[in-house]
Amino acid sequence: MPYENINLIPIYIALGVGALLVALALWKKVLTIPATVSAFIILVLSALFAGYTGVVVFSVSFVLSAIVGLVKREKRKAREEGLYPHVGARGIVQVLCNAFPALVYASVYFALGIEAFKVASAVTVIAGVADSFASDLGIVGEGKVVSIITFKEVPRGMSGGVSLLGTLSALLSSIAVALVVFAVGEVGIKGLWVMALTGFIGTIIDSLLGASIQRAYRCSKCGKLTERQTHCDMPTIKVKGCKWVDNNVVNALSLVVAGAISLLFYL
């Protein structure tokens, strides 16, 4: 069992890498301070539970997400204004919803030693970074965006909307991170294709949930669709979804499901 033979080297590496990532996050203001502290703790715990795989998948995903988040940052911020409840640096709730599923699967691997759960942990992180690529690049791109369920055109950046650029970005980033994790040598070729495939499937699940159960509103003044409860300084009208399901809930659910699917494929 992994807990019977804890390897301290990945933990030391996580402490060093984590310090660098904290400095990067604070410098580029991609995370709030509480979110940055949470991300550091998560990285160290991941190293404890999943060894080198945990360090690599979280580190690579964080760096890639930070980099893609800087692409056409002002343009993305302008398009996000009025659409999302929160814009700018990501908060602690966003970090926990995206990282906690990975820690759950990794902790099961740590306790039982079943490799499929280490793969599932990596899958949830890969799905998260693939979703970030799809969202951050999709919203600054051009071309048509349609609902993944109805195929009707929706506002760019709206949850449940898909575009060619966003979909390709999700697929390529999922494959890229899976290859990096595979290169570490702790996961075999079977784990590679499971990570790449189910990481991408996770983004599809995220879009399906976003288009179906995630709450969405329409501005009572200008008529635009939004995920905000106020728009044009007026209360908005809920037009779909469950009141308690926001983007953070959808992210967490999609990652848990992606991890579960990877278990089925791997086992």
N, C-alpha and C positions, 0 to 999 in steps of 0.2 A: 504494500500500500504506500502511496506517495507520502502520507503523513508519518510513516515509520522511518523514512530516509530523506529528510528535508535537505534540499540543496541550497546552501546559503548564497552561492555565487549569483544566481539570477536575482536574488533579493538585493544584493549589493549593486548589481548593474541597474536594477530598477530605481534604487535610491539616487544614483548618479544621473541616469537618464531623466528621472522625474524632476530633479533640480533644474536641469536644462530646459525641460518642457515648461516648468513653472515660469522660468524667466522669459521664455518665448511667449507664453500665454499672456503674461502681464505686460510685456513690451508691446505686443501687437493688439492687446485688449480684445482677444477673441473669447475670453472667459472672465466672469466676475471673480473676485477674490475668493468667496466661498466655493464657487465652482472649481476654481484652480486647486484649492486645498483638497476638495473631494476627489478630483482627478488624480492627484498625487497619491492619496491613500489607496485608491482603487488600483493604480498601477502596481504598488507594492504588494497588495493582497493578491493580485493576479499572478505576480511572480512567485508568491508563496504557494498558491494553489496549483498553478499550471506550469511552473518553471520557465524555461526560455521561451516557450510558445506564448505564454501569457505576457511576458515583457515585450516580445517582438510585435505581436498583433496589436496590442494597445499603443505602443510607441509609434509604429508605422501609421496606424489609423489616425492617431492624433495629429501627427505631422502633416499627413495628406489632407485631412479635413481642414487644418489651419491654413494650408497653402491655397486650397481651392476656395476657402472662405475669403481670401484676399483678392481673388480674381474679379475685376470690375466691381469693387466693393461699393463704390458710391452709386453705381447704376443699380445694383441689387438692393441697396438700402432704400433708394427712391421708389423702387417697385414694391418693396415690402411695406412701406408706409401706408397705413390705411387698410392693409390686408391682414397682417398678423397682430396679435395682442402685444407681442414683445419683439423688438428688433434690436440689432446691435450685439453686444457680448452675450454669450450664452450663460444662463444661470445654473444654479445648483440642481434645480428640478430637472432641467434638460439633461444634465450630465448623469444624474442618477437613473433616470428613465432609460438612457441609452447604455449604461454600463452595468447596472444591477443584474440584469438577466445573465450576463456573461459570468459574473461572480457566482451566481447560483449554480450554474452548470459546472464551473471550475471547482467549486467547493465539493460537489458530488464526486467529481473525478478525484479530488484530494482525499476524500473519505473512502471511496470504493476502489479506485485504481482502474476503472473502466475507461479505456481510451476514447470511446465514443463521446463521452461527456467533455473531454478536453477539446475534441473537434467541435462539439456543439457550442462550447464557450467561445471558441475562435469564430465560429459562424455568426454568432450574434454581433460581434464587433465588426466583422466584415460587412454584414448587412447594414449596420449603422453607418459605416463610412461610405458604402455604395449609395445609401439614401441621401447622405450629405452631398455627394457628387451630383446625384440626379437633381436635388433641390437647388443647390447653389449655382450649378451651371445652367440648369433648365430655366431658372427665372431670369437670367441675364441673356439668354439666347433669343433667337427670333423664330418665326414659324408658328404653326398651329399647335395649340395645346387642347387636348380633349379629355373628357372624363373617361377613366378606364372602364367604367360600367356602361354608360349611355353612348359614349363616343361623340357626345355633343361638345361643342367648343366651350371652354371655361376660362376664367381669367388666369393669366400666367402666374404660377406660384401657388395656385389654389390646391389644397390637399385633395388627392384623388385625381388630379390632372396629370397627364403624361405627354411627353414630347419625344421626338426622335433623338435630340441631343441628350436629354436627361436619361433616356433609357439606355443609350449606348454608353454614356458615362458610367452608369451604374454597373453595367455588365463588365466593362473593361477594368474598372477599379476593383470589382469583386475578384476578377481573375488575377489582377496584379498583386493584391494583398495576399491572396491564397498562395500564390507562387513564392512570395517572400517567406511566409510561414512554413511552407514546404521545404524551403532552402535551409531552414534551421536544423532539419533532420529529425525532429521528434514526431512528425506525422508523415505517414507513407503516401504512396500515389493514390490510394483509395481515399485518404483524408483530403488530398488535394482537390480531387474532382467534387467531393461532397461539399467542401468549403466554397469552392468557386460557384457551384450550381445553386446551393441553398442560400448562399450569401445574396445572390441575385434574386432568387425567389422571395427572399425577405423583403426586397424593395417592392415587388409586385403585391405581396400581402399588405404592405404598408399603404400602397395606393388604393387597394380594394377597400381596406378599412376606412381610409380617408374619404373615399367617395360614398361610403354607405353609412357607417355609424358615427363618424366624426361630425360634431356640430358645425353648422355654417349659418350665416345670417345674411340678410339683405338690408341695405341702408334704406330707411323709410323716406329719406330725402332725395338722394341721387340715384337710388335703385341698384347700386353695385353690390355684387356678392363679396362677402368678407368673412373673416374668422373672428372679428372683433364684436364685442357686445355694444360698442358705440361707434358711430361713424358720422362725420359732418356735425359733430357735437350733439348728436341725437341718438337715442336708443335704437338698436337695430332689431329686426324681426327674424326669429329663428325659422329657417326654411327646411332644414333637414337635420338628421342625426340625433344622438342622445345628448341631453344637456350636460352631463358630467364627462363626456368623452371629448377631450381636446387633443391636440397634436402630440402632447407628451404621452398620453394614455395610448394612443394609436402606435407610437414608436415602441413603447414597452411591450404591448401585445404582439406586434409584428415580429419583434426580436425573439420573444419567447416561442412563438409558433415556428419561426425559422429554425431555432435550435432543436425543437421537437422533431421537425421534419428531417433534419440532419441525422438525428438519432435513428429514425426509421431507415434511412438510406444506408447509414454506416453499419447498423446491426443486421 
